[in-house]
Amino acid sequence: MAKLDEEYFQKVMTSIILVALVVLTFFLLKPLITPIIIGLILAFIFAPVYNLLFKFTKSPNLSAIIICLVMALMIILPVWFLTPIVLEQSFKIFQYSQQIDLVTPLKSLFPSLFASDVFANEVGNVLQSFISKLTNSLVNTFSRLILDFPTLSLQLLVIFFTFFFVLKDKEQVVAYVRSLLPFSKDVEKQLFEYSRSITSSVIYGQIIIGVIQGIIIGIGFFVVQVPNALLLTIIAGIASVLPIVGPALVWVPVAIFLIIAGNPVPAVILSLFGIISSSIDNILRPIITSRATRMHSSLVLVGMIGGLFLFGILGLILGPLILAYLLVILEIYRKKSIPGVFVEEKK
């Protein structure tokens, strides 16, 4: 009995110490969770490039260093040169939102609906308040990039460290994660296969293609010389990531604004770029995700919106992935095939 009591006491104390360390580690890493996740996502995105480069260099360190340097230039240079421009343009849009007259366009577009001056003024005030708050949040967001530069620099350092070591030692990292999972080998294999496939579908099929769509719309903004085109391009790139909604959330209002302002030709040209952007989506998505397990668009949209509220901009990626992993684990646990309603398995 004494021996059993001693073993039980040791197990209890071990569990208490383990839980305490896990809690302390969580609070220790809490400010760095977002940079670590970003580093992991970047490592996943650049893994094919790393594998290709490794065939030539035969050195994991050199391959990872080259990719890190290239990525650093891709991130730091645009941020350094474009942040002041975007901040200036966001402030101009904010100033314009304070002076914009929405009542006249509403009456000209919908004369029967806004025949009453009181109703038109009320709707115009509500819309102007919404636009003002939206543009104000844009100014504050870009202003924080400058004010929080020391903190952002440290977070960027964590991103690069995570990116470098996960990219270089990804096989060891995967093996370690597998050793912690409480599943059988078959379930573990299924879980990793579906997780990798779904992650590829969300990141490459939704995020990367969305960014390409945003760039195409941005070219349209610059071609027709829309004011504050750089800021509108960034907003269009973010909107393009959202399924169902897409970049039309940005370019359609801009095209309508051009028509109201008496510029129908630029509006038509911008609309052509919008059509091209949609066509690119239809062409690239089947190619990139042809062998991937794809999520239903409504599930991706719900996950992105929920993730945006919970995690901020990073939630656009994390939200749908969390929902997808939950569905996969539930179906594997029930020993069923992947459900065709929310997640479609590609052969």
Secondary structure, DSSP 8 states (H G I E B T S, - for coil): -HHHHHHHHHHHHHHHHHHHHHHHHHHHHGGGHHHHHHHHHHHHHHHHHHHHHHHHH--HHHHHHHHHHHHHHHHHHHHHHHHHHHHHHHHHHHHHHHH---HHHHHHH-TTTT-SHHHHHHHHHHHHHHHHHHHHHHHHHHHHHHHTHHHHHHHHHHHHHHHHHHHHTHHHHHHHHHHH--S-HHHHHHHHHHHHHHHHIIIIIIIIHHHHHHHHHHHHHHHTT-TTHHHHHHHHHHHHHSTTTTTHHHHHHHHHHHHHTT-HHHHHHHHHHHHHHHHHHHHHHHHHTTTS-EE-HHHHHHHHHHHHHHHGGGHHHHHHHHHHHHHHHHHHHTT----TTTEE---
